[in-house]
Amino acid sequence: MRGERLALIAAVHGFDDEAGVLRSTQLSLARSGGFWEHYNATTGEGQGTEHLSWTAAIVLDLLLARPGDTSVLTRISGERS
């Protein structure tokens, strides 16, 4: 869950370029390895719990959010803008 939250936090706080990198990395990891609790930072191998619904939910949110649109991410993170 750590990486997914970083993408949300980065986008909410105006780090659009970093959020874009985290977004594409998260989607790539899910496409190639499935929905894991977390991924190895060096190898990208899925670790922890397999078929984790939180990761699947984050992928759906990332796919539905338009680049630069933080309104969806703000609602998800519970922060107010």
N, CA and C of each residue as an Amber inpcrd file, in Angstrom:
protein
   243
   0.8210000  -1.1910000   0.0000000   0.0000000   0.0000000   0.0000000
   0.8650000   1.2530000   0.0000000   2.0970000   1.1680000   0.3820000
   2.9320000   2.3650000   0.5030000   3.0360000   3.1380000  -0.8010000
   3.3390000   2.4760000  -1.8950000   3.5000000   3.1540000  -3.1730000
   2.2260000   3.7920000  -3.6750000   1.1130000   3.1160000  -3.4680000
  -0.1650000   3.6570000  -3.9150000  -0.4750000   4.9570000  -3.1970000
  -0.2510000   4.9960000  -1.8960000  -0.5160000   6.2110000  -1.1240000
   0.4010000   7.3500000  -1.5610000   1.6360000   7.0280000  -1.9430000
   2.5530000   8.0720000  -2.3880000   2.0180000   8.7710000  -3.6240000
   1.4320000   8.0250000  -4.5530000   0.8620000   8.6360000  -5.7510000
  -0.2620000   9.5920000  -5.3840000  -1.1140000   9.1910000  -4.4540000
  -2.2100000  10.0470000  -4.0200000  -1.6940000  11.3080000  -3.3360000
  -0.7600000  11.1340000  -2.4310000  -0.2060000  12.2700000  -1.6860000
   0.5070000  13.2290000  -2.6320000   1.3020000  12.7050000  -3.5540000
   2.0290000  13.5490000  -4.5010000   1.0720000  14.3810000  -5.3360000
   0.0060000  13.7730000  -5.8320000  -0.9460000  14.4960000  -6.6660000
  -1.7020000  15.5550000  -5.8750000  -2.1150000  15.2240000  -4.6840000
  -2.8760000  16.1650000  -3.8620000  -2.0350000  17.3920000  -3.5240000
  -0.7450000  17.2150000  -3.3460000   0.1110000  18.3140000  -2.9130000
   0.8750000  18.9840000  -4.0510000   0.4570000  18.7640000  -5.2830000
   1.0020000  19.5010000  -6.4140000   2.2500000  18.9340000  -7.0620000
   2.6540000  17.7380000  -6.7320000   3.8110000  17.1130000  -7.3650000
   3.3270000  16.2950000  -8.5580000   2.8560000  17.0130000  -9.5840000
   2.2070000  16.3490000 -10.7180000   3.1390000  15.4200000 -11.4870000
   4.3770000  15.8440000 -11.7270000   5.3130000  14.9880000 -12.4730000
   5.6110000  13.7060000 -11.7110000   5.8660000  13.8540000 -10.4210000
   6.1520000  12.6840000  -9.5850000   4.9360000  11.7720000  -9.4920000
   3.7580000  12.3690000  -9.3780000   2.5290000  11.5800000  -9.3140000
   2.3310000  10.7980000 -10.6070000   2.6670000  11.4130000 -11.7360000
   2.5430000  10.7290000 -13.0230000   3.4640000   9.5200000 -13.1190000
   4.6880000   9.6650000 -12.6180000   5.6320000   8.5370000 -12.6160000
   5.1230000   7.4280000 -11.7060000   4.6720000   7.7990000 -10.5110000
   4.1460000   6.7950000  -9.5820000   2.9130000   6.1080000 -10.1660000
   2.0520000   6.8830000 -10.8160000   0.8350000   6.3220000 -11.4340000
   1.2030000   5.2890000 -12.4920000   2.0770000   5.6680000 -13.4090000
   2.4250000   4.7350000 -14.4940000   3.1560000   3.5080000 -13.9550000
   3.9780000   3.6960000 -12.9290000   4.6780000   2.5570000 -12.3270000
   3.6940000   1.6050000 -11.6650000   2.7500000   2.1520000 -10.9020000
   1.7510000   1.3100000 -10.2340000   0.9350000   0.5220000 -11.2530000
   0.5040000   1.1850000 -12.3120000  -0.2840000   0.4890000 -13.3370000
   0.5390000  -0.5860000 -14.0260000   1.7940000  -0.2930000 -14.3050000
   2.6710000  -1.2710000 -14.9460000   2.8910000  -2.4980000 -14.0560000
   3.1170000  -2.2660000 -12.7640000   3.3090000  -3.3820000 -11.8340000
   2.0550000  -4.2470000 -11.7540000   0.8960000  -3.6230000 -11.7020000
  -0.3510000  -4.3900000 -11.6270000  -0.5810000  -5.1840000 -12.9140000
  -0.2790000  -4.5620000 -14.0660000  -0.4540000  -5.2630000 -15.3430000
   0.4700000  -6.4840000 -15.4430000   1.7000000  -6.3080000 -15.0170000
   2.6650000  -7.3910000 -15.2120000   2.6410000  -8.4320000 -14.0950000
   2.2480000  -8.0340000 -12.8900000   2.3740000  -8.9710000 -11.7840000
   1.1250000  -9.2390000 -10.9740000   0.0550000  -8.4960000 -11.2210000
  -1.1650000  -8.7000000 -10.4490000  -1.3000000  -7.7210000  -9.2940000
  -2.2800000  -7.9790000  -8.4560000  -2.6330000  -7.0630000  -7.3680000
  -2.0450000  -7.5500000  -6.0400000  -0.8430000  -7.1020000  -5.7510000
  -0.1310000  -7.5000000  -4.5340000  -0.2310000  -6.4200000  -3.4770000
   0.0410000  -6.8140000  -2.2460000   0.0490000  -5.8670000  -1.1250000
   1.1150000  -4.7900000  -1.3410000   2.2840000  -5.2030000  -1.7980000
   3.3560000  -4.2790000  -2.1470000   4.2860000  -4.9790000  -3.1250000
   5.1910000  -4.2050000  -3.7020000   6.1080000  -4.7190000  -4.7090000
   7.5380000  -4.4410000  -4.2780000   8.4400000  -5.3500000  -4.6220000
   9.8530000  -5.1690000  -4.3260000  10.3550000  -3.9470000  -5.0940000
  10.9960000  -3.0160000  -4.3860000  11.4550000  -1.7670000  -5.0040000
  12.5460000  -1.9820000  -6.0430000  13.2880000  -3.0580000  -5.9370000
  14.3710000  -3.3230000  -6.8830000  13.9130000  -4.1590000  -8.0640000
  13.1710000  -5.2320000  -7.7800000  12.8020000  -6.1750000  -8.8430000
  11.3900000  -5.9710000  -9.3850000  10.5210000  -5.2970000  -8.6310000
   9.1260000  -5.1480000  -9.0320000   8.2820000  -6.3740000  -8.7430000
   8.8890000  -7.3830000  -8.1230000   8.1640000  -8.6130000  -7.8040000
   7.1070000  -8.3340000  -6.7350000   5.9060000  -8.9060000  -6.9430000
   4.8420000  -8.7600000  -5.9660000   5.1810000  -9.4700000  -4.6730000
   4.8340000  -8.8370000  -3.5390000   5.1330000  -9.4110000  -2.2370000
   3.9480000  -9.2110000  -1.3060000   3.9540000  -9.9390000  -0.2080000
   2.8660000  -9.8290000   0.7580000   1.6450000 -10.5950000   0.2730000
   0.4870000 -10.0670000   0.5480000  -0.7650000 -10.7170000   0.1860000
  -1.0390000 -10.5810000  -1.3080000  -1.4010000 -11.6940000  -1.9440000
  -1.7390000 -11.6920000  -3.3680000  -3.2380000 -11.4300000  -3.5310000
  -3.6260000 -10.8650000  -4.6590000  -5.0270000 -10.5670000  -4.9730000
  -5.6140000  -9.5820000  -3.9660000  -4.8530000  -8.5750000  -3.6230000
  -5.2780000  -7.6040000  -2.6180000  -6.2690000  -6.6110000  -3.2280000
  -7.4420000  -6.5040000  -2.6270000  -8.4850000  -5.6470000  -3.1930000
  -8.1330000  -4.1620000  -3.0930000  -7.3420000  -3.7610000  -2.0900000
  -6.9460000  -2.3530000  -1.9820000  -6.1280000  -1.9480000  -3.2050000
  -5.2050000  -2.7840000  -3.6220000  -4.3980000  -2.4810000  -4.8010000
  -5.2810000  -2.4350000  -6.0450000  -6.2250000  -3.3560000  -6.1510000
  -7.1460000  -3.3430000  -7.2910000  -7.9730000  -2.0590000  -7.2950000
  -8.4200000  -1.6250000  -6.1280000  -9.2050000  -0.3910000  -6.0370000
  -8.3670000   0.8260000  -6.4380000  -7.1140000   0.8540000  -6.0080000
  -6.2270000   1.9630000  -6.3860000  -6.0260000   1.9900000  -7.9000000
  -5.8530000   0.8210000  -8.5070000  -5.6870000   0.7560000  -9.9620000
  -6.9240000   1.3270000 -10.6570000  -8.1020000   0.9650000 -10.1920000
  -9.3220000   1.5250000 -10.7770000  -9.3590000   3.0440000 -10.6300000
  -9.0160000   3.5440000  -9.4610000  -8.9820000   4.9910000  -9.2480000
  -7.9780000   5.6660000 -10.1670000  -6.7990000   5.0730000 -10.3200000
  -5.7810000   5.6490000 -11.1910000  -6.2240000   5.6450000 -12.6460000
  -6.9310000   4.6070000 -13.0570000  -7.4180000   4.5350000 -14.4370000
  -8.5410000   5.5330000 -14.7020000  -9.3450000   5.8270000 -13.6910000
 -10.4740000   6.7410000 -13.8560000 -10.0950000   8.2130000 -13.7150000
  -9.0440000   8.5050000 -12.9770000  -8.6370000   9.8970000 -12.7580000
  -7.9370000  10.4380000 -13.9970000  -8.3090000  11.6380000 -14.3880000
  -7.6190000  12.3000000 -15.4920000  -6.3010000  12.8660000 -14.9800000
  -5.2720000  12.8940000 -15.8310000  -3.9980000  13.4820000 -15.3950000
  -4.2020000  14.9150000 -14.9190000  -3.6580000  15.2290000 -13.7510000
  -3.7810000  16.5650000 -13.1980000  -5.0600000  16.8230000 -12.4270000
  -6.0070000  15.8920000 -12.4640000  -7.2670000  16.0530000 -11.7360000
  -7.0890000  15.5180000 -10.3280000  -6.9890000  16.4060000  -9.3620000
  -6.7920000  15.9750000  -7.9850000  -8.1000000  15.8860000  -7.2130000
  -9.2220000  16.2560000  -7.8250000 -10.4800000  16.2130000  -7.0800000
 -10.8380000  14.7900000  -6.6840000 -10.6280000  13.8240000  -7.5760000
 -10.8950000  12.4250000  -7.2510000  -9.9410000  11.9610000  -6.1660000
  -8.6650000  12.3060000  -6.3080000  -7.6640000  11.8810000  -5.3430000
  -7.8920000  12.5200000  -3.9800000  -8.3540000  13.7460000  -3.9680000
  -8.6270000  14.4230000  -2.6930000  -9.7700000  13.7260000  -1.9680000
 -10.7970000  13.3350000  -2.6860000 -11.9090000  12.6220000  -2.0540000
 -11.4410000  11.2790000  -1.5110000 -10.5770000  10.5890000  -2.2390000
 -10.0890000   9.2800000  -1.8180000  -9.2240000   9.4110000  -0.5710000
  -8.3590000  10.3980000  -0.5400000  -7.4180000  10.5240000   0.5690000
  -8.0670000  11.1190000   1.8070000  -9.2420000  11.7280000   1.6430000
  -9.9310000  12.3240000   2.7770000  -9.4690000  13.7300000   3.0920000
  -8.5430000  14.2540000   2.2860000  -8.0670000  15.6200000   2.5210000
  -8.9920000  16.6110000   1.8350000  -9.0010000  17.7940000   2.3350000
  -9.8140000  18.8580000   1.7430000  -8.8870000  19.8860000   1.1060000
  -9.3160000  20.3420000  -0.0630000  -8.4850000  21.3470000  -0.7370000
  -8.9630000  22.7490000  -0.4340000
